[in-house]
Structures are given as structure tokens and as C-alpha cells.
Amino acid sequence: MKKTLLALAIASISASAFAVDTSSQNSKNEDMFAFDSMHKDQFSVSGSVGVGGYYDTGSKAFYDDWATGLTLAVNYRNNRIVGYFETDFMLNYTTDSKEKSASSTEKNSSPATDVDKAWLGFDTGFGIASYGWENDTALDAVDGAGDFTYEFGASAGDASDAFNVVKFQGATNGFAYGVSYFETDDVHVAAEKGVNGYVGIEQEAFNVYAGYELRDEATRKVRGDVKVADADYQVMTVTGNVKLGEVKLGANFWIEDTSAKNLDKTNTGYYLSAGYAVTEDLTLAAGYAANTDEVTGMKDLDQSFMNVAAMYTIAKNMDMGIDIKQELDSGYNNVDEETHVFAAGYYYF
């Protein structure tokens, strides 16, 4: 489930005020329903400034795709009452003249703002129960657990930027869990409705998770211009990682199934990755992905790619990275296998 780079940048400082601890015993007040008078010490503010962009040999263009911007986040805790608000100030550009002339494309957008997350929750002692006007779903927390690269890792598809998210998520004694209801649009009647969740085991040396998602009334792009409406869409995924000294190994496995009246599609795939800490500041990583599309009445489509990445910590609050993806098999005989490059740097405050 692909995340924006700004979201990934924020995740890298999860030990800061951005993070809400969902483990047990994270409330100091014995009175479960105590609520102190609101004061400034209950709020903390953090953020990041990033500059980055993409290049691919298909379009032969440089483009930003929302990697450049400023993120500000406010974290709130009042005993067991917790909350989080995050907003992005984003910039977008492209050197592709075709994209510039198409007014409907996002790559022709002017600077924009977006409320990426806004939620309130209650710490039960075993996890956070929350309602979010906009928030990640439960499965977003673990679906990419096997990816140690910078940007081009692969995992199961998701709703992204979900709305009206009702979620419970936590971890206790090495056992992790989460479940959520969500909608894919801020307009209720236009949105796909879905549920997802996961269970997992978290240990110092390894983590493993199993997750499931179901959505109905979906309109899914099957292949090319072929779409199906009012389809049931489900995802089953297993992800995990293991630490072996300075080496980290990870894997994401998934099955996505789209079922409609006259057309069914199944996408089965996996992604394997490894990361190695060369020094305290420099990490190298690589990954390999393969997937197969099986669609009613169509020939099976097999695709694969590999990517290599490097991540460097410049200072305690500054880092940068680069990721290069090479398509090994596009699945189409008449289409060249493209190369994609992403590079970015971030400052955190």
C-alpha cells in the first residue's frame, strides 16, 4: 500500500511527538475517564521539509508528484484522550510538455494544501480506539512490513487517504492487532465502503503479520481501459521481517481479488527485500517483486521488477535517499521495460 513520501518521512521520526503509543500501559492516570483542563503541555508540534522528485525513461521527464513540501503535525494527549492533526503544504511540477498541457492531470497542479490526517481517540490501555475524519486504515500499519527500500517497494493495493475511519489498533505483550472501517471518498454516497484488519507477532528479532481487507460497491480498473463497477474487492496479505545483525530481510505476499457479475480478476504477488547497514549513517537495500494478473477472458499478465536503494543520515534531523527501479518484465511484448528513479532529502523539526 503505497504511501506518499511525506508520510514516509514522518514515519521515520515515529519516536517523536508524531507517534501515539498504542502499546499497553501507556496511560499514567488510574482514573480511566479523567480529563484535565486543557493546557499547552498536552500539545506537541513537529514537522518536516522535503525536496524530491522522480524520473523515468518512459516519459523522459522529471516530476515531483507531491514529494516536495512542508508537513506540520500536532499531537495531543490528555490522560487517555489522544488526538492527531497533520497537514501538508505541497508543490508539484513536471518537465513533460504533454502533462503540462493536460489540465486534468495532477502533474499540472499548482501548489496545494491537504489535511492528511485528523482524528480523536481513547486509550483503552490495550490500544487506541479512534474516529478519523481522514486517517490511515489499520492495515496500512503492517502491509509493507517487508520493504526496506526507499520508495519503490511493492505491497497489496489499498484505499489510501481513507475517510470516516473508525479504528482500534494496539499491541500487548508482543501481540499486535488492528481493525478499521473506512470510506474511500469524503462524500459518503460516492465512497466505497470497506473494512480491514490484521493480527501479528512482534519480537525484537522478527515481526510477522496477517491481514485482510474487503470493500464493496467498488469500481475497479481491471486492465487497460477495462473497468468493472459494483464489484466486491478483497485483499489477503502476509508480511514480515527479520533482523540478522546488520542485515534485515523482509517479504510481502498478497492476493487481490475483484469479483463482478461478468468479470473476475485475481492479482497474486510478492515482494522480497533486504537492507544492510554499511555504517551507522548509510544503509543499502534491494528488492524484487513479481505478480500475476488473471482476468476472465484475458491472457494472464506476468510482471516483475527489481529496485536498489541507498539511505543516508546527514545529521540527527536530516536524511536523504535514492531508489532506482528497473522493470524486468512489463508483461506486454510491445512495451519497453522502463527505469524509474526517485531521490529526496528531508529536514525534520
Residue pairs with C-beta under 8 A, 6 or more apart in sequence:
1 139
1 140
1 143
1 144
1 155
1 156
1 157
1 158
1 160
2 155
2 158
2 160
3 11
3 140
3 144
3 160
4 66
4 67
4 88
4 116
5 50
5 52
5 66
5 67
5 151
5 342
5 344
6 48
6 50
6 66
6 67
6 69
6 71
6 88
6 90
6 116
7 116
8 151
9 48
9 50
9 71
9 344
9 346
9 348
10 18
10 48
10 71
10 73
10 86
12 319
12 346
12 348
13 46
13 48
13 348
16 46
16 348
17 44
17 45
17 46
17 73
17 75
18 46
18 73
18 75
18 84
18 86
19 75
20 75
20 77
20 82
20 84
20 121
20 128
22 127
22 128
22 169
22 170
22 171
23 170
23 171
23 172
24 125
24 126
24 127
24 170
24 171
24 172
24 173
25 125
26 123
26 125
27 79
27 80
27 123
27 125
28 79
29 79
29 80
31 79
32 80
32 125
33 80
34 79
34 80
35 78
35 79
35 81
36 42
36 78
36 79
38 78
42 76
42 77
42 78
43 74
43 75
43 76
44 74
44 75
45 72
45 73
45 74
45 75
46 72
46 73
46 75
46 348
46 349
47 70
47 71
47 72
47 73
47 348
47 349
48 70
48 71
48 346
48 347
48 348
48 349
49 69
49 70
49 71
49 346
49 347
49 349
50 67
50 68
50 69
50 70
50 71
50 344
50 345
50 346
50 347
51 67
51 68
51 344
51 345
52 64
52 67
52 68
52 342
52 343
52 344
52 345
53 62
53 63
53 64
53 65
53 67
53 68
53 93
53 342
53 343
53 344
54 62
54 63
54 64
54 65
54 67
54 340
54 341
54 342
55 61
55 62
55 63
55 340
55 341
56 338
56 339
56 340
56 341
57 336
57 338
57 339
57 340
58 336
58 338
59 96
59 98
59 99
61 94
61 95
61 96
61 99
62 94
62 95
63 92
63 93
63 94
63 95
63 96
63 99
63 107
64 91
64 92
64 93
64 94
64 107
65 92
65 106
65 107
66 88
66 90
66 91
66 92
66 106
67 342
67 344
68 90
68 91
68 92
68 93
69 88
69 89
69 90
69 91
70 88
70 89
71 86
71 87
71 88
71 89
71 116
72 86
72 87
72 89
73 84
73 85
73 86
73 87
73 117
74 84
74 85
74 86
75 82
75 83
75 84
76 82
76 83
76 84
76 85
77 83
80 122
80 123
80 124
81 120
81 121
81 122
81 123
82 120
82 121
82 122
82 123
82 128
82 130
83 119
83 120
83 121
84 117
84 118
84 119
85 115
85 117
85 118
86 115
86 116
86 117
86 118
87 113
87 114
87 115
87 116
88 113
88 114
88 116
89 111
89 112
89 113
90 111
90 112
90 113
90 114
91 111
92 106
92 107
92 109
92 110
92 111
92 112
93 107
94 100
94 107
94 108
96 107
99 105
99 107
99 108
100 107
100 108
101 108
102 108
115 133
115 134
116 134
116 161
117 132
117 134
117 135
117 136
118 132
118 133
118 134
118 135
119 130
119 131
119 132
119 133
119 134
119 135
119 165
119 167
120 130
120 131
120 132
121 128
121 129
121 130
121 131
122 128
122 129
122 130
124 170
126 170
126 172
127 168
127 169
127 170
127 171
127 172
127 177
127 178
128 167
128 168
128 169
128 170
129 167
129 168
130 165
130 166
130 167
130 168
130 169
131 164
131 165
131 166
131 167
132 162
132 163
132 164
132 165
132 166
132 167
133 163
133 164
134 161
134 162
134 163
134 165
134 186
135 162
135 165
135 167
136 162
136 165
137 158
137 159
137 162
137 165
137 167
137 180
137 182
137 194
137 196
137 213
138 167
138 168
138 169
138 178
138 179
138 180
138 196
138 197
138 198
139 156
139 158
139 178
139 180
139 196
139 197
139 198
139 211
139 212
139 213
139 235
139 237
140 158
141 169
141 178
141 198
142 176
142 178
142 198
142 200
142 209
142 211
142 239
143 155
143 156
143 158
143 198
143 211
143 237
143 239
143 252
143 254
144 153
144 155
144 239
144 252
145 207
145 209
145 239
145 240
145 241
145 250
145 252
146 153
146 155
146 239
146 240
146 241
146 250
146 251
146 252
146 271
146 272
146 273
147 153
147 154
147 155
147 250
147 252
147 271
147 273
147 287
148 241
148 248
148 250
148 273
148 274
148 275
148 283
148 285
148 287
149 273
149 275
149 285
149 286
149 287
149 307
149 308
149 309
149 323
150 285
150 309
150 310
150 311
150 321
150 322
150 323
150 342
151 309
151 321
151 323
151 342
151 344
152 287
152 305
152 307
152 309
152 323
152 324
152 325
152 340
152 342
153 252
153 271
153 273
153 287
153 289
153 307
154 252
154 269
154 271
154 287
154 289
154 291
154 305
155 237
155 239
155 252
155 254
155 271
156 211
156 213
156 235
156 237
156 252
156 254
156 256
157 235
157 256
157 267
158 213
158 235
159 182
159 184
159 192
159 194
159 215
162 180
162 182
162 183
162 184
163 182
163 183
163 184
163 185
163 186
163 191
164 181
164 182
164 183
164 188
164 191
165 180
165 181
165 182
166 180
166 181
166 182
167 178
167 179
167 180
167 181
168 178
168 179
168 180
169 177
169 178
169 179
169 180
170 176
170 177
170 178
171 177
171 202
174 201
174 202
174 203
175 199
175 200
175 201
175 202
176 198
176 199
176 200
176 201
176 202
176 207
176 209
177 197
177 198
177 199
177 200
178 197
178 198
179 195
179 196
179 197
180 195
180 196
180 197
181 193
181 194
181 195
182 193
182 194
182 195
182 196
183 191
183 192
183 193
183 194
184 191
184 192
184 193
184 194
184 215
185 191
185 192
192 215
192 216
192 217
192 218
192 219
192 233
193 215
193 216
193 217
194 213
194 214
194 215
194 216
194 233
195 213
195 214
196 211
196 212
196 213
196 214
196 235
197 211
197 212
198 209
198 210
198 211
198 212
199 209
199 210
200 207
200 208
200 209
200 210
201 207
201 208
201 209
204 243
205 242
205 243
206 240
206 241
206 242
206 243
207 240
207 241
208 238
208 239
208 240
209 238
209 239
209 240
210 237
210 238
211 235
211 236
211 237
211 238
211 239
212 234
212 235
212 236
212 237
213 234
213 235
214 232
214 233
214 234
214 235
215 232
215 233
215 234
216 232
216 233
217 230
218 229
218 230
218 231
218 232
218 233
218 258
219 227
219 228
219 229
219 230
219 231
220 227
220 228
220 231
220 233
220 258
220 260
220 265
221 227
222 228
222 258
222 263
222 265
222 295
223 265
223 293
223 295
223 298
223 301
226 263
226 295
228 258
228 260
228 262
228 263
228 265
229 260
230 260
230 261
231 258
231 259
231 260
232 258
232 259
232 260
233 256
233 257
233 258
233 259
234 256
234 257
235 254
235 255
235 256
235 257
236 254
236 255
237 252
237 253
237 254
237 255
238 252
238 253
238 254
239 250
239 251
239 252
239 253
240 250
240 251
241 248
241 249
241 250
241 251
242 248
242 249
242 250
246 276
246 277
247 274
247 275
247 276
248 274
248 275
248 276
249 272
249 273
249 274
250 272
250 273
250 274
250 275
251 270
251 271
251 272
251 273
252 270
252 271
253 269
253 270
254 267
254 268
254 269
254 270
255 266
255 267
255 268
256 265
256 266
256 267
256 268
257 264
257 265
257 266
257 267
258 264
258 265
258 266
262 296
263 295
263 296
263 297
264 295
264 296
265 293
265 294
265 295
265 296
266 293
266 294
267 291
267 292
267 293
267 294
268 291
268 292
268 294
269 289
269 290
269 291
269 292
270 289
270 290
270 291
271 287
271 288
271 289
272 287
272 288
272 289
273 285
273 286
273 287
273 288
274 285
274 286
274 287
275 283
275 284
275 285
276 283
276 284
276 285
277 283
278 284
280 313
281 312
281 313
281 314
282 310
282 311
282 312
282 313
283 310
283 311
283 312
284 308
284 309
284 310
285 308
285 309
285 310
285 311
286 306
286 307
286 308
286 309
287 306
287 307
287 308
287 309
288 304
288 305
288 306
289 304
289 305
289 306
289 307
290 302
290 303
290 304
291 302
291 303
291 304
292 300
292 301
292 302
292 303
293 300
293 301
293 303
293 331
294 300
295 301
301 331
301 332
302 329
302 331
303 327
303 329
303 330
303 331
304 327
304 328
304 329
305 325
305 326
305 327
305 328
305 329
306 325
306 326
306 328
307 323
307 324
307 325
307 326
308 323
308 324
309 321
309 322
309 323
309 324
310 321
310 322
311 319
311 320
311 321
312 319
312 320
312 321
313 319
314 320
314 345
317 347
317 348
317 349
318 345
318 346
318 347
318 348
319 345
319 346
320 343
320 344
320 345
320 346
321 343
321 344
321 345
322 341
322 342
322 343
323 341
323 342
323 343
324 339
324 340
324 341
324 342
325 339
325 340
325 341
325 342
326 337
326 339
326 340
327 337
327 338
327 339
327 340
328 337
329 337
330 336
330 337
330 338
